[in-house]
Amino acid sequence: MKLIVGLGNPGAKYARNRHNIGFMAVDRIAGDHGFTPWKLRFQGQIAEGRLGSEKVMLLKPETFMNLSGQSVGEAMRFYRLEPADVIVIHDEIDLAPSKLRVKSGGGHAGHNGLRSIHAHIGEGYDRVRLGVGHPGRKEAVPGYVLHDFPKADDDWLDDLLRGISDGAAYLAGGDSARFMNAVALRVAPTRPSTGTKPEAKPQPAPEAEPEVDTRTPLEKLLGRFK
C-alpha cells in the first residue's frame, strides 16, 4: 500500500495559496480516480482508492504546514508502512512554475512541511516537487507562498494537476519516468506534424550570358562608321 500526502494549510482562506498546491494535486487524483469521500482521520483528511494495481491512501494533514509530520507519522504507523511507502507532494520555490521533479530521500531544503515530516519519519520517503517560482528575495518567501496563485497561472496550473492525475498510477507504482512523461504530455504536449512541405521560394530567372563578339578588329572599326 502507498500513502500519498499532499501538503498545505486547512481552510478556505488558504485554498488557492501556492503553499497548497499539494492539497490541489491529491484533490485532483481523488476526484479523477473514484476515491472514497474525504473523512477526518490521523489529524487530517484521508481518502481511499486504487491507482493501477496499488491500494492507495491519500492524506491532507490538517495540522497546518509546520506540523505536517504529526499527521503523516500517525497514518504511517497505523497502516504499518515504511518511509519508502510514503510519497509527499509539495510546493517548490526553487523550480520554475509548472516544472516538476521527483526526488527520493535527501534533505528538506528548508521547507517547513518536509522539516516536520523528517522529524517524525526520517528522510527515506519520496517527494514530488511542484514548481511555483521564487519571489527573488529570501525574506519575501513566506508572503509569496502564502499568497494565492494569480489568475494568469490558471492554465499551466490546471495542466500540471491534470498531468499528475494522468500519471498517478505510475507514481504509485514507482515508475517516476513514466509519471513525469505523463505530466509533460499535459504541460508541454508534442505538436503534431501537418505532413506538408513548406512552399519553395521562387528563384530568380538566370541571367542570359552576354554574346561573344567574334568580329575582327578591322570589322569592328568599320562598324563604327556605319
ROSE-835344 format. One record per residue: residue number from 1; residue in one letter; x, y, z of N, C-alpha, C in turn. Coordinates in Angstrom, 3 decimals, padded with zeros to 6 digits, always signed. Layout:
N
<NUM 'A' <X Y Z> <X Y Z> <X Y Z>>;
...
//
This chain:
226
<1 'M' <+000.836 -001.194 +000.000> <+000.000 +000.000 +000.000> <+000.873 +001.246 +000.000>>;
<2 'K' <+000.382 +002.298 -000.639> <+001.090 +003.570 -000.672> <+000.285 +004.645 +000.063>>;
<3 'L' <+001.004 +005.524 +000.713> <+000.401 +006.699 +001.337> <+000.899 +007.915 +000.571>>;
<4 'I' <-000.012 +008.586 -000.143> <+000.351 +009.776 -000.909> <-000.180 +010.993 -000.165>>;
<5 'V' <+000.731 +011.860 +000.220> <+000.411 +013.007 +001.077> <+000.528 +014.298 +000.264>>;
<6 'G' <-000.515 +015.105 +000.288> <-000.446 +016.441 -000.287> <-000.303 +017.448 +000.842>>;
<7 'L' <+000.663 +018.351 +000.723> <+000.887 +019.322 +001.793> <+000.151 +020.631 +001.515>>;
<8 'G' <-000.294 +021.266 +002.604> <-000.986 +022.539 +002.506> <-001.460 +022.973 +003.875>>;
<9 'N' <-002.276 +024.012 +003.897> <-002.890 +024.504 +005.126> <-004.400 +024.370 +005.010>>;
<10 'P' <-005.091 +023.976 +006.079> <-006.539 +023.795 +006.003> <-007.297 +025.120 +006.017>>;
<11 'G' <-008.484 +025.104 +005.440> <-009.341 +026.288 +005.477> <-009.419 +027.001 +004.148>>;
<12 'A' <-010.573 +027.649 +003.915> <-010.844 +028.304 +002.634> <-009.868 +029.441 +002.339>>;
<13 'K' <-009.380 +030.137 +003.366> <-008.507 +031.295 +003.121> <-007.170 +030.886 +002.518>>;
<14 'Y' <-006.796 +029.618 +002.685> <-005.525 +029.145 +002.142> <-005.686 +028.320 +000.860>>;
<15 'A' <-006.911 +028.061 +000.457> <-007.180 +027.051 -000.576> <-006.414 +027.275 -001.874>>;
<16 'R' <-006.261 +028.535 -002.315> <-005.584 +028.804 -003.586> <-004.147 +029.299 -003.399>>;
<17 'N' <-003.632 +029.203 -002.178> <-002.240 +029.608 -001.931> <-001.270 +028.731 -002.708>>;
<18 'R' <-000.129 +029.301 -003.060> <+000.928 +028.491 -003.685> <+001.354 +027.344 -002.764>>;
<19 'H' <+001.344 +027.591 -001.456> <+001.727 +026.572 -000.469> <+000.785 +025.371 -000.494>>;
<20 'N' <-000.409 +025.539 -001.072> <-001.434 +024.489 -001.048> <-001.493 +023.663 -002.318>>;
<21 'I' <-000.501 +023.763 -003.173> <-000.551 +023.016 -004.426> <-000.552 +021.506 -004.175>>;
<22 'G' <+000.013 +021.061 -003.060> <-000.035 +019.644 -002.710> <-001.457 +019.175 -002.433>>;
<23 'F' <-002.229 +019.983 -001.706> <-003.650 +019.682 -001.491> <-004.383 +019.604 -002.830>>;
<24 'M' <-004.104 +020.566 -003.704> <-004.771 +020.602 -005.009> <-004.499 +019.322 -005.800>>;
<25 'A' <-003.263 +018.837 -005.734> <-002.881 +017.655 -006.501> <-003.625 +016.406 -006.025>>;
<26 'V' <-003.675 +016.190 -004.701> <-004.362 +014.984 -004.226> <-005.872 +015.106 -004.388>>;
<27 'D' <-006.406 +016.325 -004.329> <-007.831 +016.517 -004.617> <-008.144 +016.096 -006.050>>;
<28 'R' <-007.271 +016.459 -007.000> <-007.496 +016.095 -008.395> <-007.395 +014.578 -008.574>>;
<29 'I' <-006.411 +013.949 -007.947> <-006.280 +012.496 -008.040> <-007.532 +011.814 -007.487>>;
<30 'A' <-007.982 +012.249 -006.315> <-009.157 +011.642 -005.688> <-010.391 +011.769 -006.571>>;
<31 'G' <-010.589 +012.952 -007.148> <-011.760 +013.179 -007.985> <-011.736 +012.404 -009.285>>;
<32 'D' <-010.567 +012.304 -009.899> <-010.459 +011.652 -011.210> <-010.443 +010.131 -011.121>>;
<33 'H' <-010.042 +009.579 -009.983> <-009.838 +008.124 -009.893> <-010.819 +007.434 -008.942>>;
<34 'G' <-011.921 +008.088 -008.640> <-013.002 +007.439 -007.897> <-012.675 +007.038 -006.475>>;
<35 'F' <-011.887 +007.856 -005.776> <-011.579 +007.573 -004.381> <-012.808 +007.812 -003.498>>;
<36 'T' <-012.785 +007.243 -002.300> <-013.872 +007.458 -001.343> <-013.928 +008.935 -000.952>>;
<37 'P' <-015.060 +009.395 -000.435> <-015.114 +010.779 +000.058> <-014.082 +010.999 +001.163>>;
<38 'W' <-013.617 +012.219 +001.272> <-012.659 +012.554 +002.325> <-013.310 +012.420 +003.695>>;
<39 'K' <-012.554 +011.868 +004.646> <-013.047 +011.765 +006.021> <-011.937 +012.156 +006.983>>;
<40 'L' <-012.328 +012.654 +008.148> <-011.353 +013.123 +009.140> <-010.708 +011.938 +009.855>>;
<41 'R' <-009.390 +011.912 +009.802> <-008.644 +010.843 +010.470> <-007.168 +011.226 +010.493>>;
<42 'F' <-006.433 +010.757 +011.479> <-004.986 +010.980 +011.587> <-004.634 +012.476 +011.568>>;
<43 'Q' <-005.449 +013.289 +012.230> <-005.227 +014.741 +012.269> <-005.224 +015.343 +010.860>>;
<44 'G' <-006.028 +014.764 +009.998> <-006.104 +015.253 +008.631> <-007.332 +014.703 +007.944>>;
<45 'Q' <-007.359 +014.809 +006.618> <-008.413 +014.211 +005.818> <-007.802 +013.109 +004.972>>;
<46 'I' <-008.518 +011.988 +004.870> <-007.984 +010.841 +004.163> <-009.037 +010.272 +003.209>>;
<47 'A' <-008.594 +009.787 +002.055> <-009.464 +009.150 +001.075> <-008.775 +007.880 +000.592>>;
<48 'E' <-009.571 +006.864 +000.297> <-009.027 +005.544 -000.048> <-009.418 +005.170 -001.470>>;
<49 'G' <-008.514 +004.503 -002.187> <-008.814 +004.056 -003.538> <-007.691 +003.208 -004.094>>;
<50 'R' <-007.709 +003.042 -005.424> <-006.667 +002.269 -006.098> <-006.120 +003.073 -007.262>>;
<51 'L' <-004.833 +002.945 -007.470> <-004.165 +003.520 -008.633> <-003.401 +002.384 -009.292>>;
<52 'G' <-003.890 +001.933 -010.439> <-003.309 +000.761 -011.068> <-003.515 -000.437 -010.156>>;
<53 'S' <-002.448 -001.152 -009.869> <-002.540 -002.338 -009.010> <-002.314 -002.009 -007.539>>;
<54 'E' <-002.065 -000.735 -007.220> <-001.719 -000.347 -005.853> <-002.935 +000.164 -005.076>>;
<55 'K' <-003.093 -000.333 -003.853> <-004.031 +000.289 -002.927> <-003.376 +001.556 -002.401>>;
<56 'V' <-004.129 +002.657 -002.376> <-003.541 +003.963 -002.034> <-004.430 +004.701 -001.042>>;
<57 'M' <-003.786 +005.304 -000.057> <-004.459 +006.235 +000.841> <-003.924 +007.629 +000.526>>;
<58 'L' <-004.830 +008.561 +000.285> <-004.466 +009.964 +000.086> <-004.672 +010.701 +001.404>>;
<59 'L' <-003.726 +011.554 +001.749> <-003.791 +012.262 +003.032> <-003.523 +013.746 +002.854>>;
<60 'K' <-004.391 +014.572 +003.473> <-004.170 +016.013 +003.568> <-004.081 +016.364 +005.054>>;
<61 'P' <-002.877 +016.552 +005.579> <-002.745 +016.900 +007.003> <-003.458 +018.220 +007.312>>;
<62 'E' <-004.153 +018.267 +008.447> <-004.835 +019.489 +008.858> <-004.199 +020.086 +010.111>>;
<63 'T' <-002.934 +019.792 +010.298> <-002.179 +020.295 +011.444> <-001.533 +021.646 +011.142>>;
<64 'F' <-001.771 +022.174 +009.950> <-001.048 +023.291 +009.362> <+000.348 +022.805 +008.959>>;
<65 'M' <+000.900 +023.496 +007.978> <+002.103 +023.027 +007.294> <+003.232 +022.655 +008.249>>;
<66 'N' <+003.506 +023.498 +009.215> <+004.685 +023.303 +010.058> <+004.619 +022.078 +010.970>>;
<67 'L' <+003.439 +021.459 +011.080> <+003.290 +020.261 +011.912> <+002.814 +019.063 +011.097>>;
<68 'S' <+003.035 +019.109 +009.790> <+002.549 +018.050 +008.891> <+003.002 +016.661 +009.315>>;
<69 'G' <+004.196 +016.563 +009.873> <+004.743 +015.264 +010.246> <+003.925 +014.518 +011.279>>;
<70 'Q' <+003.198 +015.252 +012.129> <+002.361 +014.590 +013.133> <+001.313 +013.717 +012.450>>;
<71 'S' <+000.643 +014.272 +011.457> <-000.398 +013.546 +010.736> <+000.190 +012.399 +009.917>>;
<72 'V' <+001.278 +012.675 +009.201> <+001.901 +011.652 +008.354> <+002.406 +010.488 +009.209>>;
<73 'G' <+003.074 +010.801 +010.317> <+003.588 +009.754 +011.191> <+002.488 +008.880 +011.768>>;
<74 'E' <+001.382 +009.503 +012.175> <+000.271 +008.751 +012.749> <-000.329 +007.795 +011.729>>;
<75 'A' <-000.547 +008.280 +010.497> <-001.105 +007.430 +009.437> <-000.146 +006.302 +009.079>>;
<76 'M' <+001.126 +006.593 +008.992> <+002.124 +005.595 +008.624> <+002.188 +004.478 +009.655>>;
<77 'R' <+002.135 +004.848 +010.928> <+002.188 +003.831 +011.982> <+000.923 +002.974 +011.998>>;
<78 'F' <-000.222 +003.591 +011.762> <-001.485 +002.841 +011.771> <-001.483 +001.777 +010.677>>;
<79 'Y' <-001.029 +002.137 +009.485> <-001.025 +001.194 +008.365> <+000.249 +000.346 +008.300>>;
<80 'R' <+001.136 +000.533 +009.283> <+002.380 -000.232 +009.366> <+003.208 -000.099 +008.076>>;
<81 'L' <+003.362 +001.112 +007.658> <+004.117 +001.406 +006.446> <+005.541 +001.801 +006.789>>;
<82 'E' <+006.393 +001.669 +005.805> <+007.766 +002.140 +005.900> <+007.860 +003.510 +005.228>>;
<83 'P' <+008.882 +004.305 +005.549> <+009.036 +005.593 +004.863> <+009.054 +005.463 +003.337>>;
<84 'A' <+009.574 +004.363 +002.810> <+009.628 +004.159 +001.355> <+008.241 +004.006 +000.733>>;
<85 'D' <+007.210 +003.760 +001.562> <+005.831 +003.639 +001.065> <+005.123 +004.988 +001.015>>;
<86 'V' <+005.808 +006.041 +001.443> <+005.195 +007.370 +001.551> <+005.691 +008.267 +000.410>>;
<87 'I' <+004.751 +008.955 -000.235> <+005.064 +009.929 -001.288> <+004.448 +011.259 -000.874>>;
<88 'V' <+005.253 +012.295 -000.805> <+004.781 +013.618 -000.380> <+004.817 +014.575 -001.572>>;
<89 'I' <+003.698 +015.224 -001.843> <+003.588 +016.201 -002.938> <+003.565 +017.594 -002.322>>;
<90 'H' <+004.486 +018.448 -002.765> <+004.612 +019.763 -002.111> <+005.067 +020.847 -003.088>>;
<91 'D' <+004.902 +022.094 -002.674> <+005.353 +023.244 -003.453> <+006.869 +023.351 -003.379>>;
<92 'E' <+007.469 +023.865 -004.453> <+008.925 +024.005 -004.515> <+009.283 +025.352 -005.137>>;
<93 'I' <+009.826 +026.263 -004.320> <+010.155 +027.597 -004.822> <+011.412 +027.601 -005.692>>;
<94 'D' <+012.229 +026.556 -005.602> <+013.457 +026.509 -006.398> <+013.250 +025.919 -007.786>>;
<95 'L' <+011.995 +025.677 -008.148> <+011.653 +025.258 -009.510> <+010.732 +026.304 -010.127>>;
<96 'A' <+010.899 +026.527 -011.419> <+010.041 +027.485 -012.127> <+008.596 +026.985 -012.139>>;
<97 'P' <+007.624 +027.887 -012.231> <+006.225 +027.481 -012.294> <+005.978 +026.461 -013.398>>;
<98 'S' <+005.202 +025.431 -013.073> <+004.799 +024.315 -013.950> <+005.851 +023.221 -014.050>>;
<99 'K' <+007.065 +023.438 -013.530> <+008.082 +022.385 -013.558> <+007.841 +021.390 -012.425>>;
<100 'L' <+008.252 +020.150 -012.652> <+008.035 +019.090 -011.673> <+009.269 +018.202 -011.608>>;
<101 'R' <+009.624 +017.785 -010.409> <+010.722 +016.841 -010.216> <+010.316 +015.803 -009.169>>;
<102 'V' <+010.797 +014.589 -009.341> <+010.580 +013.525 -008.364> <+011.908 +013.260 -007.671>>;
<103 'K' <+011.864 +013.187 -006.359> <+013.081 +013.002 -005.570> <+012.852 +011.916 -004.527>>;
<104 'S' <+013.855 +011.087 -004.305> <+013.773 +010.045 -003.292> <+014.805 +010.324 -002.204>>;
<105 'G' <+014.326 +010.524 -000.965> <+015.224 +010.786 +000.142> <+015.871 +012.153 +000.059>>;
<106 'G' <+016.849 +012.384 +000.942> <+017.572 +013.651 +000.936> <+017.031 +014.647 +001.938>>;
<107 'G' <+017.577 +015.856 +001.890> <+017.226 +016.886 +002.859> <+015.886 +017.540 +002.582>>;
<108 'H' <+015.510 +018.444 +003.496> <+014.214 +019.134 +003.354> <+014.340 +020.502 +002.715>>;
<109 'A' <+015.580 +020.984 +002.474> <+015.837 +022.255 +001.788> <+015.096 +023.436 +002.417>>;
<110 'G' <+014.853 +023.370 +003.726> <+014.209 +024.490 +004.412> <+012.698 +024.522 +004.322>>;
<111 'H' <+012.081 +023.545 +003.640> <+010.622 +023.510 +003.542> <+010.057 +023.054 +004.888>>;
<112 'N' <+009.223 +023.868 +005.500> <+008.770 +023.575 +006.859> <+007.922 +022.316 +006.959>>;
<113 'G' <+007.131 +022.031 +005.938> <+006.346 +020.794 +005.953> <+007.236 +019.569 +005.914>>;
<114 'L' <+008.248 +019.596 +005.038> <+009.187 +018.478 +004.955> <+010.028 +018.381 +006.217>>;
<115 'R' <+010.391 +019.515 +006.770> <+011.178 +019.518 +008.013> <+010.427 +018.743 +009.110>>;
<116 'S' <+009.129 +018.989 +009.218> <+008.315 +018.306 +010.220> <+008.214 +016.808 +009.924>>;
<117 'I' <+008.044 +016.454 +008.658> <+007.955 +015.034 +008.289> <+009.272 +014.324 +008.576>>;
<118 'H' <+010.386 +014.987 +008.258> <+011.703 +014.423 +008.588> <+011.785 +014.074 +010.079>>;
<119 'A' <+011.283 +014.979 +010.913> <+011.386 +014.791 +012.355> <+010.580 +013.592 +012.844>>;
<120 'H' <+009.509 +013.243 +012.112> <+008.623 +012.168 +012.555> <+008.893 +010.823 +011.894>>;
<121 'I' <+009.333 +010.818 +010.617> <+009.509 +009.518 +009.949> <+010.885 +009.369 +009.307>>;
<122 'G' <+011.747 +010.377 +009.429> <+013.045 +010.305 +008.767> <+012.968 +010.840 +007.350>>;
<123 'E' <+014.060 +010.655 +006.588> <+014.131 +011.255 +005.255> <+013.922 +010.258 +004.112>>;
<124 'G' <+013.639 +008.988 +004.433> <+013.600 +007.966 +003.392> <+012.298 +007.837 +002.642>>;
<125 'Y' <+011.621 +008.931 +002.379> <+010.364 +008.916 +001.620> <+010.565 +009.632 +000.293>>;
<126 'D' <+009.629 +009.433 -000.633> <+009.698 +010.078 -001.946> <+008.960 +011.405 -001.913>>;
<127 'R' <+009.412 +012.312 -002.783> <+008.751 +013.626 -002.863> <+008.466 +013.952 -004.329>>;
<128 'V' <+007.366 +014.613 -004.563> <+007.057 +015.199 -005.867> <+007.090 +016.702 -005.665>>;
<129 'R' <+008.082 +017.345 -006.257> <+008.319 +018.777 -006.052> <+007.643 +019.548 -007.196>>;
<130 'L' <+006.694 +020.402 -006.847> <+005.927 +021.150 -007.843> <+006.380 +022.611 -007.850>>;
<131 'G' <+006.946 +023.039 -008.964> <+007.488 +024.389 -009.048> <+006.428 +025.475 -008.969>>;
<132 'V' <+006.678 +026.458 -008.114> <+005.796 +027.627 -008.011> <+006.572 +028.926 -008.233>>;
<133 'G' <+007.885 +028.813 -008.465> <+008.701 +030.004 -008.682> <+009.172 +030.629 -007.376>>;
<134 'H' <+010.091 +031.565 -007.517> <+010.714 +032.218 -006.355> <+010.475 +033.724 -006.434>>;
<135 'P' <+010.182 +034.379 -005.314> <+009.931 +035.821 -005.363> <+011.181 +036.658 -005.608>>;
<136 'G' <+012.368 +036.042 -005.498> <+013.604 +036.773 -005.768> <+014.392 +037.151 -004.532>>;
<137 'R' <+013.714 +037.267 -003.396> <+014.391 +037.610 -002.139> <+013.954 +036.625 -001.056>>;
<138 'K' <+014.914 +036.171 -000.259> <+014.625 +035.173 +000.765> <+013.573 +035.658 +001.752>>;
<139 'E' <+013.653 +036.935 +002.124> <+012.714 +037.458 +003.124> <+011.280 +037.556 +002.591>>;
<140 'A' <+011.129 +037.494 +001.265> <+009.789 +037.588 +000.667> <+009.107 +036.237 +000.516>>;
<141 'V' <+009.832 +035.139 +000.803> <+009.293 +033.795 +000.558> <+008.019 +033.499 +001.350>>;
<142 'P' <+007.953 +033.761 +002.683> <+006.724 +033.419 +003.414> <+005.469 +034.067 +002.830>>;
<143 'G' <+005.552 +035.361 +002.526> <+004.395 +036.037 +001.949> <+004.051 +035.521 +000.561>>;
<144 'Y' <+005.076 +035.143 -000.185> <+004.881 +034.647 -001.555> <+004.134 +033.316 -001.567>>;
<145 'V' <+004.582 +032.356 -000.754> <+003.937 +031.038 -000.789> <+002.561 +031.059 -000.130>>;
<146 'L' <+002.317 +032.045 +000.757> <+001.007 +032.160 +001.390> <+000.099 +033.141 +000.641>>;
<147 'H' <+000.430 +033.385 -000.620> <-000.388 +034.235 -001.482> <-001.032 +033.350 -002.543>>;
<148 'D' <-002.237 +033.728 -002.979> <-002.947 +032.944 -003.998> <-002.214 +032.957 -005.335>>;
<149 'F' <-002.382 +031.870 -006.093> <-001.944 +031.876 -007.479> <-002.728 +032.958 -008.234>>;
<150 'P' <-002.068 +033.774 -009.042> <-002.804 +034.746 -009.842> <-003.604 +034.051 -010.946>>;
<151 'K' <-004.629 +034.723 -011.428> <-005.468 +034.141 -012.482> <-004.645 +033.784 -013.713>>;
<152 'A' <-003.586 +034.543 -013.957> <-002.745 +034.279 -015.136> <-002.085 +032.908 -015.079>>;
<153 'D' <-001.999 +032.309 -013.881> <-001.378 +030.986 -013.726> <-002.368 +029.840 -013.896>>;
<154 'D' <-003.647 +030.147 -014.100> <-004.672 +029.096 -014.108> <-004.411 +028.018 -015.162>>;
<155 'D' <-003.980 +028.419 -016.357> <-003.823 +027.446 -017.446> <-002.726 +026.433 -017.141>>;
<156 'W' <-001.524 +026.927 -016.790> <-000.455 +025.964 -016.535> <-000.727 +025.156 -015.277>>;
<157 'L' <-001.371 +025.767 -014.285> <-001.674 +025.053 -013.050> <-002.656 +023.907 -013.324>>;
<158 'D' <-003.673 +024.168 -014.124> <-004.635 +023.121 -014.465> <-003.964 +022.004 -015.261>>;
<159 'D' <-003.112 +022.369 -016.215> <-002.392 +021.351 -016.994> <-001.515 +020.491 -016.090>>;
<160 'L' <-000.816 +021.127 -015.152> <+000.062 +020.389 -014.247> <-000.731 +019.410 -013.390>>;
<161 'L' <-001.841 +019.860 -012.817> <-002.646 +018.996 -011.957> <-003.266 +017.851 -012.750>>;
<162 'R' <-003.714 +018.135 -013.963> <-004.254 +017.071 -014.818> <-003.177 +016.042 -015.156>>;
<163 'G' <-001.970 +016.533 -015.423> <-000.873 +015.625 -015.739> <-000.520 +014.730 -014.560>>;
<164 'I' <-000.528 +015.287 -013.357> <-000.260 +014.485 -012.155> <-001.311 +013.391 -012.018>>;
<165 'S' <-002.570 +013.746 -012.262> <-003.642 +012.755 -012.186> <-003.486 +011.698 -013.281>>;
<166 'D' <-003.136 +012.129 -014.497> <-002.931 +011.174 -015.600> <-001.879 +010.128 -015.236>>;
<167 'G' <-000.813 +010.577 -014.594> <+000.307 +009.679 -014.294> <+000.290 +009.099 -012.899>>;
<168 'A' <-000.801 +009.273 -012.167> <-000.832 +008.872 -010.759> <-000.559 +007.387 -010.553>>;
<169 'A' <-001.046 +006.539 -011.451> <-000.807 +005.094 -011.302> <+000.678 +004.775 -011.439>>;
<170 'Y' <+001.365 +005.477 -012.337> <+002.815 +005.279 -012.479> <+003.541 +005.744 -011.209>>;
<171 'L' <+003.087 +006.855 -010.646> <+003.696 +007.362 -009.423> <+003.559 +006.342 -008.291>>;
<172 'A' <+002.343 +005.821 -008.117> <+002.105 +004.837 -007.055> <+002.906 +003.560 -007.295>>;
<173 'G' <+003.116 +003.213 -008.560> <+003.848 +002.000 -008.892> <+005.349 +002.154 -008.904>>;
<174 'G' <+005.839 +003.365 -008.635> <+007.277 +003.591 -008.558> <+007.961 +003.871 -009.876>>;
<175 'D' <+007.172 +004.101 -010.939> <+007.757 +004.394 -012.253> <+007.784 +005.902 -012.465>>;
<176 'S' <+008.798 +006.554 -011.910> <+008.849 +008.015 -011.942> <+009.050 +008.547 -013.357>>;
<177 'A' <+009.748 +007.803 -014.210> <+009.986 +008.272 -015.581> <+008.674 +008.371 -016.355>>;
<178 'R' <+007.837 +007.353 -016.266> <+006.549 +007.382 -016.977> <+005.595 +008.384 -016.339>>;
<179 'F' <+005.700 +008.554 -015.033> <+004.895 +009.576 -014.361> <+005.255 +010.961 -014.888>>;
<180 'M' <+006.537 +011.276 -014.929> <+006.965 +012.592 -015.402> <+006.628 +012.788 -016.878>>;
<181 'N' <+006.662 +011.714 -017.656> <+006.290 +011.824 -019.068> <+004.804 +012.151 -019.215>>;
<182 'A' <+003.955 +011.540 -018.381> <+002.517 +011.835 -018.418> <+002.250 +013.298 -018.100>>;
<183 'V' <+002.997 +013.837 -017.149> <+002.850 +015.255 -016.808> <+003.317 +016.122 -017.972>>;
<184 'A' <+004.447 +015.759 -018.572> <+004.989 +016.548 -019.681> <+004.028 +016.590 -020.863>>;
<185 'L' <+003.295 +015.509 -021.104> <+002.349 +015.475 -022.219> <+001.205 +016.468 -022.018>>;
<186 'R' <+000.913 +016.814 -020.768> <-000.110 +017.822 -020.472> <+000.477 +019.233 -020.498>>;
<187 'V' <+001.636 +019.375 -019.876> <+002.217 +020.705 -019.704> <+002.855 +021.213 -020.989>>;
<188 'A' <+003.505 +020.320 -021.733> <+004.175 +020.704 -022.984> <+003.906 +019.644 -024.030>>;
<189 'P' <+002.655 +019.555 -024.534> <+002.321 +018.494 -025.492> <+003.101 +018.627 -026.791>>;
<190 'T' <+003.366 +017.470 -027.417> <+004.055 +017.457 -028.706> <+003.110 +017.939 -029.783>>;
<191 'R' <+003.569 +018.859 -030.614> <+002.731 +019.367 -031.701> <+002.761 +018.396 -032.873>>;
<192 'P' <+001.581 +017.967 -033.373> <+001.577 +017.026 -034.495> <+002.076 +017.681 -035.772>>;
<193 'S' <+002.729 +016.876 -036.613> <+003.202 +017.367 -037.903> <+002.037 +017.483 -038.866>>;
<194 'T' <+002.012 +018.515 -039.695> <+000.941 +018.682 -040.677> <+001.157 +017.799 -041.895>>;
<195 'G' <+002.381 +017.289 -042.092> <+002.673 +016.430 -043.227> <+002.861 +017.174 -044.523>>;
<196 'T' <+002.874 +018.484 -044.490> <+003.046 +019.264 -045.723> <+004.419 +019.895 -045.734>>;
<197 'K' <+004.975 +019.970 -046.900> <+006.282 +020.582 -047.049> <+006.124 +022.091 -047.216>>;
<198 'P' <+007.057 +022.870 -046.720> <+006.968 +024.317 -046.922> <+007.113 +024.655 -048.391>>;
<199 'E' <+006.366 +025.676 -048.808> <+006.431 +026.085 -050.203> <+007.823 +026.600 -050.538>>;
<200 'A' <+008.291 +026.184 -051.707> <+009.608 +026.642 -052.148> <+009.530 +028.100 -052.565>>;
<201 'K' <+010.510 +028.862 -052.176> <+010.541 +030.261 -052.565> <+010.880 +030.356 -054.044>>;
<202 'P' <+010.194 +031.232 -054.820> <+010.518 +031.371 -056.243> <+011.946 +031.853 -056.437>>;
<203 'Q' <+012.635 +031.182 -057.360> <+014.015 +031.545 -057.633> <+014.072 +032.522 -058.809>>;
<204 'P' <+014.938 +033.520 -058.745> <+015.042 +034.458 -059.869> <+015.540 +033.742 -061.134>>;
<205 'A' <+015.024 +034.189 -062.273> <+015.438 +033.582 -063.551> <+016.913 +033.862 -063.782>>;
<206 'P' <+017.623 +032.855 -064.298> <+019.053 +033.073 -064.539> <+019.273 +034.126 -065.611>>;
<207 'E' <+020.274 +034.952 -065.425> <+020.582 +035.988 -066.407> <+021.232 +035.356 -067.639>>;
<208 'A' <+020.835 +035.889 -068.833> <+021.416 +035.383 -070.085> <+022.876 +035.804 -070.183>>;
<209 'E' <+023.699 +034.885 -070.647> <+025.109 +035.209 -070.802> <+025.292 +036.170 -071.980>>;
<210 'P' <+026.160 +037.167 -071.848> <+026.378 +038.102 -072.962> <+026.982 +037.379 -074.172>>;
<211 'E' <+026.532 +037.827 -075.396> <+027.053 +037.213 -076.623> <+028.512 +037.601 -076.823>>;
<212 'V' <+029.284 +036.677 -077.332> <+030.703 +036.910 -077.597> <+030.862 +037.566 -078.974>>;
<213 'D' <+031.561 +038.706 -078.982> <+031.803 +039.440 -080.251> <+032.954 +038.747 -080.997>>;
<214 'T' <+032.623 +038.132 -082.137> <+033.621 +037.362 -082.910> <+034.203 +038.143 -084.082>>;
<215 'R' <+033.893 +039.471 -084.218> <+034.401 +040.249 -085.370> <+035.902 +040.504 -085.221>>;
<216 'T' <+036.552 +040.718 -086.404> <+037.971 +041.081 -086.397> <+038.084 +042.540 -086.019>>;
<217 'P' <+039.266 +043.007 -085.599> <+039.453 +044.434 -085.268> <+039.070 +045.362 -086.415>>;
<218 'L' <+039.365 +044.963 -087.682> <+039.020 +045.823 -088.836> <+037.513 +045.931 -088.981>>;
<219 'E' <+036.821 +044.783 -088.797> <+035.356 +044.797 -088.922> <+034.738 +045.637 -087.809>>;
<220 'K' <+035.339 +045.625 -086.628> <+034.818 +046.460 -085.538> <+035.016 +047.936 -085.848>>;
<221 'L' <+036.169 +048.301 -086.459> <+036.461 +049.685 -086.812> <+035.518 +050.167 -087.881>>;
<222 'L' <+035.279 +049.384 -088.922> <+034.360 +049.768 -089.990> <+032.921 +049.909 -089.464>>;
<223 'G' <+032.599 +049.075 -088.430> <+031.242 +049.130 -087.892> <+030.939 +050.453 -087.184>>;
<224 'R' <+031.972 +051.173 -086.752> <+031.771 +052.426 -086.077> <+031.338 +053.525 -087.021>>;
<225 'F' <+031.593 +053.335 -088.359> <+031.254 +054.384 -089.351> <+029.972 +054.081 -090.092>>;
<226 'K' <+029.262 +053.051 -089.708> <+028.001 +052.724 -090.369> <+026.870 +053.570 -089.794>>;
//
